[in-house]
């Protein structure tokens, strides 16, 4: 790879400018890219459609899943064309089987759904890296351009979908009016699946045609992002500048050397090299400060403090004698405990300690504010207390339900006895009296909520919530006979009339409590 042969300007770019460069590269070689892509993908799509004629969705899914295998061919063409070695169509198609060998299984399995596929494909194909070397390389490359590569894939998915839908709409708009009239929604829904199978394969073919146009652009944008990242990491632009300078210097230095070689024999020798004098030379010994005196002066300085510290000891002691006085720290030197502490507080421990101190300070501040609010809560209530809302008006107790008067003043004292008197002459009035009494007891004695729009079944549902089995059983029996009388005009039998009165006395006694 010779950077000086690059067909594009090598310089650092922003991510979006790099992708724009990829679009221009794909436009420059669009005929070769689109033709090679169509020759590779369209026959495979036709084969999948024939083999899976009864499953059009599966055919287009497999075709879509194999996209990483197709994308290696445009990347090979662009990488060669970048340095002026654009291959022919025959050469590109001949190289495609060889390009599929490295890590194809990984590209079609766990790496298939990677959003950075177009950006990282160059690491496998152009750098031939795998394993730990590939992971280390990806960590370096993805530090800056990972977001742009992911956005490129997301935008590409939406653009593919939009172009696919646009082709289908265009196909529908170009239909003759007679055929368009026959294609109403009812005929499409009611027709058998096999009658419209060809239409599904036709829409799948539109997707294959969309990829012929879009996929080379997608691969070129990912490749340009990869080139831009390597330009930033390896300073390709600076390297090119130095190469140009070296070429200029080489051309000028050759001429200078030729001139020197021609003129040098004619120049007389006007000087001779003098031997280098040693410190013991006589010339140096006759100086005001001789070499020997300088040596003696240096030795005298080295024997004095701070180069050498002498100490006089007048008693016996061992090297680790605890009774010996501790040697004081040298002036200006940090104590040993401080050195140990600073050595422990490296980057990781220092960040942990800083985070802990921050948590303690915030906790202290929050606790202090909480204590102040609790300490002066009575004073703060004067400013922040909310005005009390007016009490909700109690809903008045309804006096009627189903057109029946539920006021206790309108009921007799002994409801059961009065109902027995009315059974023979007015059975409807007797049953109405018992039902009115039941509703009045539920309303006043059990505080049951009754509304004017409630039905008999809703009243039974509320009685069931009271968890009173005897009351619920009597209410169901009385409600059933009341509905039969009110809506079906069926009078209960004589023994049922007496059972209703006895049941009333068992639950509520003789009369109505006031």
Buried (B, 14 or more C-beta within 10 A) or exposed (E): EEBEEBEBEBEEBEBEEBBBBBBEBBEBBBEBBBBBBBBBBBEBBBEBBEEBBEBBEEBBBBBEEBBBBBBBBBBBBBBBBBBEEBBEEEEBBEBBEEBBEBBBEBBBEEBEEBBBBBBBBBBBBBEEBEEEEBEEBBEEBBEBBBEBBBBBBEEBEEBBEEBBEEBBEEEEEEEEEEEEEEEEEEEEEEEEEEEBBEBBBBBBBBBBBBBBBBBBBBBBBBBBBBBBBBBBEEEBBEBBEEEEEEEEEEEEEEEEEEEEEEEEEEEEEEEEEEEEEEEEEEEBEEEEEBBEEEEEEEEEEEEEEEEEEEEEEEEEEEEEEEEEEEEEEEEEEEEEEEEEEEEEBEEEEEEEEEEEEEEEEEEEEEEEEEEEEEEEEEEEEEEEEEEEEEEEEEEEEBBEBBEBBBEBEEBBEBBBBBBBEBBEEEBEEBBBBBBBBBBBBBBBEEEBEBEEEBEBEEBBEBBBEBEBEEBBEBBBBBBEBBBBBBEEEEBBEEEEBEBBBEBBBEBBEEBBEE
